[in-house]
Amino acid sequence: MKLSRRRGLQLEAFGSILIVTVMLIDRFLFSVQDGFILTCALLSAAALIVGIRTVKRADDEAGAGERGVRA
């Protein structure tokens, strides 16, 4: 499945918001289960990784397309 640059940016934002939320929950609500915190942290890390790679790939393809038009 090929993702667009916009979708990559959305994944980055989702991952960032999720990790900040998890950090705040962990800081202020000590009764939250450890498994939930770990699951959310892993999910946010995966979203960030996929988002960053997608944006980088889209930028590389756009750059290659511009170079092809100029040649």
C-alpha positions in Angstrom: 0.0 0.0 0.0 1.5 3.3 -1.1 0.8 6.2 1.3 0.7 9.8 0.3 2.8 12.6 1.9 -0.4 14.0 3.5 -1.1 10.6 5.1 2.4 10.5 6.4 2.1 13.9 8.0 -1.2 12.7 9.6 0.5 9.6 11.0 3.3 11.8 12.4 0.8 14.0 14.1 -1.2 11.1 15.4 2.0 9.5 16.8 3.1 12.7 18.4 -0.2 13.4 20.0 -0.5 9.8 21.3 2.9 9.8 22.9 2.3 13.2 24.6 -1.0 11.9 25.9 0.6 8.7 27.2 3.3 10.7 28.9 0.7 12.9 30.6 -1.4 9.9 31.6 1.6 8.2 33.0 2.6 11.4 34.9 -0.8 12.2 36.5 -2.6 8.9 36.7 -0.4 6.3 38.4 -3.2 3.8 38.5 -3.2 3.1 34.7 -2.1 -0.4 33.8 1.5 -0.7 32.6 0.4 -2.8 29.6 -1.8 0.0 28.3 1.0 2.5 28.6 3.4 0.2 26.8 0.9 -0.6 24.0 0.2 3.1 23.4 3.9 3.9 23.4 4.6 1.2 20.8 1.6 2.3 18.7 2.8 5.9 18.7 6.3 4.9 17.9 5.1 2.8 14.9 2.9 5.6 13.7 5.8 8.1 13.9 8.2 5.7 12.0 5.7 5.0 9.2 4.8 8.7 9.0 8.4 9.9 8.8 9.3 7.2 6.2 6.2 8.1 4.1 6.9 11.8 4.1 10.6 11.2 3.2 9.6 8.8 0.4 7.1 11.3 -1.0 9.7 14.1 -0.8 12.2 12.0 -2.6 9.8 11.0 -5.3 8.8 14.7 -5.8 12.4 15.7 -6.0 13.1 13.0 -8.6 10.1 14.1 -10.6 11.3 17.7 -10.6 14.8 16.6 -11.7 13.3 14.6 -14.5 11.2 17.5 -15.8 14.3 19.8 -15.8 16.5 17.4 -17.7 
